[in-house]
Structure formats: C-alpha cells, structure tokens
Amino acid sequence: GIIVITGGECFLLGDNLYELVKYINSKKLSCRIVTNGYWAKTRETAFDVLSKLKDAGLNEINFSTGDDHLEFVPIEYIKNGIIASMSLNIMTLVNVEYGINRTFDLRNITEDTDIKQYLFPNRKISPLGIVNGLWMPFTKESLQKIEEQLPFNTNKNIGRCENLFNTLTITPNHRMIACCGLPATYIRYLDLGNARTGNLKSLYDNQFNDFLKIWLYVEGPYKILLFISEKIGKENVKELSLNSHTCFYCACIFSNQIYMEIIKKSYQDVYSIVMFKYFILKRRKNEKK
Ligand code: SF4
C-alpha cells in the first residue's frame, strides 16, 4: 500500500510531517509527499529537508508547478527541490499544470539546463518524471468559470474511475473520502463519514451498497453524462463537448440537481449490466492477486 501526504500544502505540518513519514514507514507502507516546493528556497535547505525526510522513510516526492503555482512559488525553488531529491536518490515527479493559454509548460522544465541531465538517468539515479496534470477546479464557482474556458472535446477522459474503492482520502477534519479526486472534498456524496469516530472498515465497506459509486467505478463519469444526455438531450449536457479531466465530469454530475434527479429516476435501466460488468472486473482483480 501507499500513503500519499498532500494538501493544501503538507509541509505546513512542520515537524509533524517527519513524524508522520516515520510512522508510515514503521507500518511498512510506502510514502509519497505532494508539495508546491515553497520550502526549497536554497539548494542547501532543500537538501537538508529532504535528507531528513529520506531518513524518516520517504519513498517519493511530487512537485506541483505551472502558471498558478508560479504566482506564489518561483521555479528556482522547484529546481532546488528536484536537484536535492535526485541527489538523494528519491523517486521524483514534477506535475506541470496543463490547460489552454498557459505560458509555463512542460518544456520549461524538460529543456532547463540544470534539470535536463536528470532526464536520462543512469542506473544509480532514481528516475525523474515530468508530467502534465490537467488543472482541476476545486470549488463550484471555479467549476463554472472553467467550463467557459475549456477547449472543445477532442481527447476525452472517458474511462472508468479506477480511483474509487482503491484509494481513500482522510481530510484534516477527519472525514474519510471515497477517492482522491481533486474535487472530492466538495462533493458531499463522496464523504464516507468520520474517520475518527467511525469504524474504518465499515465506512469503507458501506460504499459497496451504493450503486452510483459502482457505476462510476465500472463506466466512469463521462459515460454517466452520456446516459443522462440520452434522457434529456445532448444539447442539455454541455459538459460532453468539453475536454477535461475525468474528475471534472464527475464534479459536473454531482453539482447538477437535474442530472442527479435523472440518475435517481432512471438508474434501473442500466443496473443489471453495470452490476454484471462490476462482478467481472472484481473477478479479474481477484485472479490477479
Ligand atoms: S472521477 Fe469522481 S469518484 Fe473518481 S476520483 Fe474523480 S472525483 Fe473521485
């Protein structure tokens, strides 16, 4: 298993972050941290912080950057972090925001003279990954704003949601969330309950009584939107023509009362076929174990 410590910004936890990594390591779990790198002001600081984390048992670090992040954290900090983590042989991934009208993109990192050398690692160095992350809105307001800016849908993330049932999130206020999708914390439906007072196993198991979660797992939110469009007409489901992240389509479903009503009213049309596919997926998964 892997525990991912993310945020907000998890380095704000201060010394508790080291304790947390140590604890995860003591449970023989792998640990990844996701950060904006604001703490890596110099190469020395970055090296000191990451050495301490590596000693505590950190396996992987992900740095987030791009136009929105760069407003607050200069790219030099990210570079300090990358160079330090590579020299410590920590698995490193840089996630660059992706979207239309962005000035900073993947090439600003891959073609950087200080970073280039790590992209063709020899066997002694952990690999450095640099990927594009489709930027996701976090709130209902930003969801509406982003809908106006998204390009026409040419490359759809129409797959199923493999995150559900395989990943759980615990928020700082002790809520257990059914996935780690970026909009998950403001989709109330994905809130499984209080992780402090509830029984963790029961909170997890209860999800399987919920057909919509199984449907998301089997078909994914885009196909659910297609199903809705069959009921109310494609012209009334505008998200279908927008190119975005799988979780964007999910957030659109849960923030739209009309869509939710249609699901409630008509889910039985697909119940048997979805459950059948679910049991096949489950059987394949068990065979792989
Ligand atoms: S698609 Fe929905 S359920 Fe799946 S990870 Fe994204 S927000 Fe979570």
Boltz pocket constraint, residues with backbone or C-beta under 6 A from the ligand:
constraints:
  - pocket:
      binder: B
      contacts: [[A, 161], [A, 162], [A, 163], [A, 164], [A, 178], [A, 179], [A, 180], [A, 181], [A, 182], [A, 183], [A, 184], [A, 216], [A, 221], [A, 246], [A, 247], [A, 248], [A, 250], [A, 251]]
      max_distance: 6.0
